[in-house]
C-alpha cells in the first residue's frame, strides 16, 4: 500500500516498480500455508487484499479457485494482469484502498499476506481495513493474516550501519543492489527504513519503506476487539507454535 495511506509515512515508488518488486520477491514459502487453508470446495470465493503483482494470486487461480486480487498500486496490478493473461487465467484484479473497499460480494476466505498490514500506519487505518474484511466475509468464513513479530535487537543492529539486503537482476535486465538502514520511532511504533538503491552499479536513489510494528498482545487484542476469533496463531508458515523466538505472527481467524 503506497503513500496515499498517510502523507507522513510512505513506501518509495521504486519499491513498487513491478519488475524491481518481482525480482526481489521470489520466495514462495507462504504459498503452501495459504493453500492449506483454502476451502475444499473449488466454487468458494477467495479475496486477496494487497495482492501486488499476483505472486500468490496466480498459483491459487491455477489450482482452479475463483480468486480476486485487490491492490492500491496500478503498476502492480498491470503486471499481475499481464502475468495472468500469459498464463491463460481470468482473474479479477481490483484497484482499491483496503480501508474503503466496498464490493457487492461475500467471500469464503479473505487473506492479507506478505506483511502488508505494516503499511497501515495508524490504528484507525488498521481498524478500517478489519471492518472491510468483516463486511466481505461470509458467516463462518476464514480470515488469514501474516506480519512480522517485532525484534528490538534486529532494529537496534539495523540503526548502527547500512547492510546489503538484496542483489539481483530484474526481468528487464537491471542489476539491483539494495542497502538498508533503519530508525525506529518509539512514539508511533514506525520503523523508518531506508533502502539505498544501486542500479547497474551506480547509486540511484534512497527509497522509504516505513513500517508500523504491531506487538503480539497488541495485535491479538485489536483483532478480538474488532470482532474476530483467533482460531490459531502461528510463529511461522510451517505452523510452528508462536513463541519468544518467532519471526512472524500468522493468524487464522473467523
NUFIDO-894762 format. One record per residue (C-alpha): residue in one letter; x negated, y negated, z negated. Coordinates in steps of 0.05 Angstrom, whole numbers, m for minus. Each point is the difference from the previous one (the first is absolute). Example, Ala and Ser with C-alpha at 12.3 -4.5 7.8 and 13.67 -1.06 7.14 Angstrom:
// residues 2
<'A',<m246,90,m156>>,
<'S',<m27,m69,13>>,
This chain:
// residues 254
<'X',<0,0,0>>,
<'X',<m31,m65,21>>,
<'X',<m6,m70,m30>>,
<'X',<74,m15,9>>,
<'X',<8,32,m68>>,
<'X',<m34,m57,m37>>,
<'X',<m40,m57,30>>,
<'X',<m50,3,m58>>,
<'X',<m17,73,12>>,
<'X',<m9,35,66>>,
<'X',<m30,53,44>>,
<'X',<m45,m25,56>>,
<'X',<22,4,72>>,
<'X',<m60,42,21>>,
<'X',<19,54,m50>>,
<'X',<67,3,37>>,
<'X',<m34,5,68>>,
<'X',<30,66,22>>,
<'X',<m64,30,29>>,
<'X',<m42,m23,m59>>,
<'X',<52,28,m47>>,
<'X',<6,67,35>>,
<'X',<m75,9,4>>,
<'X',<m7,m7,m75>>,
<'X',<62,38,m21>>,
<'X',<m7,70,28>>,
<'X',<8,39,m64>>,
<'X',<63,42,m5>>,
<'X',<m7,32,m69>>,
<'X',<67,m32,m19>>,
<'X',<38,30,60>>,
<'X',<5,70,m29>>,
<'X',<29,m28,m65>>,
<'X',<53,m42,35>>,
<'X',<18,58,47>>,
<'X',<10,46,m60>>,
<'X',<54,m46,m28>>,
<'X',<39,m7,65>>,
<'X',<70,31,m1>>,
<'X',<4,70,31>>,
<'X',<58,m25,43>>,
<'X',<m30,m30,64>>,
<'X',<63,m42,8>>,
<'X',<m19,m39,m62>>,
<'X',<m15,m74,9>>,
<'X',<m69,m24,m22>>,
<'X',<m22,m72,m10>>,
<'X',<m73,m21,m6>>,
<'X',<m12,m70,m27>>,
<'X',<m66,m33,18>>,
<'X',<m13,50,55>>,
<'X',<m58,m38,33>>,
<'X',<m19,31,66>>,
<'X',<37,65,m13>>,
<'X',<m57,40,m32>>,
<'X',<52,41,m39>>,
<'X',<62,m16,41>>,
<'X',<m23,34,63>>,
<'X',<m20,68,m29>>,
<'X',<66,3,m39>>,
<'X',<39,m16,63>>,
<'X',<m40,54,37>>,
<'X',<27,50,m50>>,
<'X',<70,m16,25>>,
<'X',<23,m49,m54>>,
<'X',<43,m61,11>>,
<'X',<m47,m53,m30>>,
<'X',<2,m75,7>>,
<'X',<m59,m45,m17>>,
<'X',<2,m71,m28>>,
<'X',<m57,m50,m1>>,
<'X',<m7,m75,m3>>,
<'X',<m59,m4,49>>,
<'X',<20,0,74>>,
<'X',<m70,19,26>>,
<'X',<1,63,m43>>,
<'X',<69,20,25>>,
<'X',<m20,m12,72>>,
<'X',<m58,48,m9>>,
<'X',<47,50,m34>>,
<'X',<49,m4,58>>,
<'X',<m55,11,51>>,
<'X',<m24,62,m38>>,
<'X',<71,26,m5>>,
<'X',<12,m9,74>>,
<'X',<m65,35,17>>,
<'X',<21,58,m44>>,
<'X',<69,3,32>>,
<'X',<34,m19,m65>>,
<'X',<61,m44,m9>>,
<'X',<m9,m36,m67>>,
<'X',<37,m61,m24>>,
<'X',<m50,m52,m24>>,
<'X',<28,m61,m35>>,
<'X',<m36,m65,m13>>,
<'X',<24,m24,m68>>,
<'X',<m19,m22,m70>>,
<'X',<12,57,m48>>,
<'X',<25,m50,m53>>,
<'X',<59,m21,44>>,
<'X',<12,60,45>>,
<'X',<74,13,12>>,
<'X',<17,59,45>>,
<'X',<68,32,9>>,
<'X',<m29,69,m14>>,
<'X',<m11,42,m62>>,
<'X',<m60,47,m3>>,
<'X',<m15,67,m31>>,
<'X',<m72,m18,m15>>,
<'X',<m35,m67,m3>>,
<'X',<m75,m9,m12>>,
<'X',<m50,m56,m7>>,
<'X',<m69,30,13>>,
<'X',<m72,m21,3>>,
<'X',<m4,m48,m59>>,
<'X',<47,m49,35>>,
<'X',<34,m25,m63>>,
<'X',<m65,m33,m20>>,
<'X',<19,m55,48>>,
<'X',<63,m16,m39>>,
<'X',<m35,m52,m42>>,
<'X',<53,m21,m50>>,
<'X',<49,40,m40>>,
<'X',<59,m30,37>>,
<'X',<m30,25,66>>,
<'X',<m5,71,m27>>,
<'X',<69,m3,m30>>,
<'X',<30,m25,66>>,
<'X',<m33,58,37>>,
<'X',<24,51,m50>>,
<'X',<70,m28,7>>,
<'X',<m4,9,75>>,
<'X',<m21,72,m10>>,
<'X',<58,12,m48>>,
<'X',<50,m31,50>>,
<'X',<m24,45,56>>,
<'X',<m8,66,m38>>,
<'X',<54,53,3>>,
<'X',<26,28,m66>>,
<'X',<m50,53,m24>>,
<'X',<m50,m24,53>>,
<'X',<m74,m4,m16>>,
<'X',<m45,m61,m4>>,
<'X',<m75,12,5>>,
<'X',<m55,m51,m14>>,
<'X',<m75,m1,m7>>,
<'X',<m49,m52,m25>>,
<'X',<m66,m6,m36>>,
<'X',<m10,11,m74>>,
<'X',<m39,m63,m21>>,
<'X',<m73,15,m16>>,
<'X',<m31,m57,m40>>,
<'X',<m70,29,5>>,
<'X',<5,3,76>>,
<'X',<23,m73,2>>,
<'X',<m57,m23,m45>>,
<'X',<m51,35,44>>,
<'X',<33,m30,62>>,
<'X',<m8,m70,m28>>,
<'X',<m75,8,m7>>,
<'X',<m21,10,72>>,
<'X',<23,12,72>>,
<'X',<7,73,19>>,
<'X',<7,31,69>>,
<'X',<68,36,0>>,
<'X',<9,17,74>>,
<'X',<m39,7,65>>,
<'X',<34,26,64>>,
<'X',<14,m13,74>>,
<'X',<71,m20,20>>,
<'X',<38,32,57>>,
<'X',<m11,m64,41>>,
<'X',<m75,5,m10>>,
<'X',<m16,m48,m57>>,
<'X',<m53,20,m50>>,
<'X',<26,m20,m69>>,
<'X',<m37,m7,m66>>,
<'X',<38,m22,m62>>,
<'X',<m31,m23,m65>>,
<'X',<44,m11,m61>>,
<'X',<m1,m48,m59>>,
<'X',<54,m10,m51>>,
<'X',<23,m44,m57>>,
<'X',<55,17,m48>>,
<'X',<50,m51,m27>>,
<'X',<22,21,m69>>,
<'X',<60,m47,m2>>,
<'X',<33,24,64>>,
<'X',<m28,72,3>>,
<'X',<m23,m16,70>>,
<'X',<m65,31,25>>,
<'X',<m28,m52,49>>,
<'X',<m37,44,49>>,
<'X',<m43,m29,57>>,
<'X',<m18,43,59>>,
<'X',<m60,m28,38>>,
<'X',<5,23,72>>,
<'X',<m58,11,46>>,
<'X',<22,15,72>>,
<'X',<m52,27,49>>,
<'X',<m56,m14,m50>>,
<'X',<19,m74,m8>>,
<'X',<36,m32,m59>>,
<'X',<72,m13,20>>,
<'X',<41,m25,m59>>,
<'X',<21,8,m72>>,
<'X',<70,31,m6>>,
<'X',<41,0,m64>>,
<'X',<32,64,m26>>,
<'X',<36,m24,m62>>,
<'X',<32,57,m40>>,
<'X',<46,m4,m61>>,
<'X',<m19,54,m49>>,
<'X',<55,39,m37>>,
<'X',<m20,34,m64>>,
<'X',<30,68,m15>>,
<'X',<49,m14,m56>>,
<'X',<19,m66,33>>,
<'X',<18,33,66>>,
<'X',<38,57,m34>>,
<'X',<43,m50,m37>>,
<'X',<12,m42,63>>,
<'X',<26,60,38>>,
<'X',<44,23,m57>>,
<'X',<28,m69,m15>>,
<'X',<17,m7,74>>,
<'X',<43,62,m1>>,
<'X',<m48,57,20>>,
<'X',<m12,65,m37>>,
<'X',<m72,22,5>>,
<'X',<4,74,17>>,
<'X',<m75,9,7>>,
<'X',<m62,m43,m9>>,
<'X',<m64,27,30>>,
<'X',<m72,m23,m2>>,
<'X',<m17,24,70>>,
<'X',<29,27,64>>,
<'X',<m13,72,m22>>,
<'X',<52,m14,m53>>,
<'X',<m52,m2,m56>>,
<'X',<26,m21,m68>>,
<'X',<m6,m75,m11>>,
<'X',<m55,m14,m52>>,
<'X',<m55,m47,m22>>,
<'X',<m43,14,61>>,
<'X',<54,m3,53>>,
<'X',<m16,m45,59>>,
<'X',<72,m2,23>>,
<'X',<70,m9,m27>>,
<'X',<47,42,43>>,
<'X',<75,0,m16>>,
<'X',<58,44,20>>,
<'X',<64,m36,m22>>,
<'X',<75,5,8>>,
